[in-house]
Amino acid sequence: MSDLKAQFDAAVAASKTLSERPDNMTLLKLYSLFKQGSEGDVQGKRPGFTDMVGRAKYDAWAELKGIAPETAMQQYIDLVTALRNA
């Protein structure tokens, strides 16, 4: 697990230095995988309809409910690696 965590932390750092900014759907995927990997299942109340960005983030994270944090970490690592090699 500690090796996976180290790879996850490295991918988080690498995600901040991508040559191009990913599209919004990819950013939401990165966000939701990061949150699932670092915090587990979504918590708290869904933001109101006036907070469209917060609501989109919440919904993206909620779609991953039940996925093991280790699985989310690996998917995050794989996605960042693919973005860096694109």
C-alpha positions as CSV (number, residue, x, y, z in Angstrom):
1,M,0.0,0.0,0.0
2,S,2.8,2.5,0.8
3,D,4.3,2.0,-2.7
4,L,0.9,2.7,-4.2
5,K,0.5,5.8,-2.0
6,A,3.9,7.0,-3.1
7,Q,2.9,6.5,-6.8
8,F,-0.4,8.3,-6.1
9,D,1.4,11.2,-4.5
10,A,3.8,11.4,-7.4
11,A,0.9,11.4,-9.9
12,V,-0.8,14.2,-7.9
13,A,2.3,16.3,-8.3
14,A,2.6,15.3,-11.9
15,S,-1.0,16.3,-12.6
16,K,-0.1,19.9,-11.7
17,T,2.6,20.1,-14.4
18,L,0.8,18.7,-17.4
19,S,1.7,20.5,-20.6
20,E,-1.9,21.1,-21.6
21,R,-4.9,21.7,-19.4
22,P,-7.3,18.7,-19.7
23,D,-10.9,19.2,-20.8
24,N,-13.6,19.6,-18.1
25,M,-14.8,16.0,-18.1
26,T,-11.2,14.8,-17.6
27,L,-10.7,17.3,-14.8
28,L,-13.9,16.0,-13.1
29,K,-12.6,12.4,-13.5
30,L,-9.2,13.4,-12.0
31,Y,-11.0,15.2,-9.1
32,S,-13.4,12.3,-8.4
33,L,-10.6,9.7,-8.5
34,F,-8.4,11.9,-6.2
35,K,-11.2,12.3,-3.7
36,Q,-12.2,8.6,-3.7
37,G,-8.5,7.6,-3.4
38,S,-7.7,10.0,-0.6
39,E,-11.0,10.2,1.4
40,G,-13.2,7.2,0.3
41,D,-16.9,7.5,-0.5
42,V,-18.5,10.9,-0.9
43,Q,-19.7,12.6,2.3
44,G,-21.8,15.6,3.1
45,K,-24.8,17.1,1.3
46,R,-25.0,17.6,-2.4
47,P,-24.6,21.4,-3.2
48,G,-27.6,23.4,-4.3
49,F,-28.6,24.1,-7.9
50,T,-26.9,27.5,-7.8
51,D,-23.5,25.9,-7.2
52,M,-23.1,24.2,-10.5
53,V,-19.4,23.5,-10.2
54,G,-19.7,22.1,-6.7
55,R,-22.6,20.0,-7.8
56,A,-20.7,18.5,-10.8
57,K,-17.8,17.7,-8.5
58,Y,-20.1,16.1,-5.9
59,D,-21.9,14.0,-8.6
60,A,-18.6,12.9,-10.2
61,W,-17.3,11.7,-6.8
62,A,-20.7,10.1,-5.9
63,E,-20.5,8.0,-9.1
64,L,-17.4,6.2,-7.6
65,K,-19.2,5.2,-4.4
66,G,-18.2,1.8,-3.3
67,I,-14.9,1.7,-5.2
68,A,-11.9,0.8,-3.0
69,P,-9.6,3.8,-2.4
70,E,-6.7,1.6,-3.7
71,T,-8.5,1.1,-7.0
72,A,-9.3,4.8,-7.3
73,M,-5.6,5.6,-6.7
74,Q,-4.5,3.2,-9.4
75,Q,-7.0,4.6,-11.9
76,Y,-5.8,8.1,-11.0
77,I,-2.2,7.1,-11.6
78,D,-3.1,5.5,-14.9
79,L,-5.1,8.5,-16.1
80,V,-2.3,11.0,-15.2
81,T,0.3,8.7,-17.0
82,A,-1.9,8.7,-20.1
83,L,-2.3,12.4,-20.0
84,R,1.4,12.9,-19.7
85,N,2.1,10.6,-22.6
86,A,-0.6,12.1,-24.9
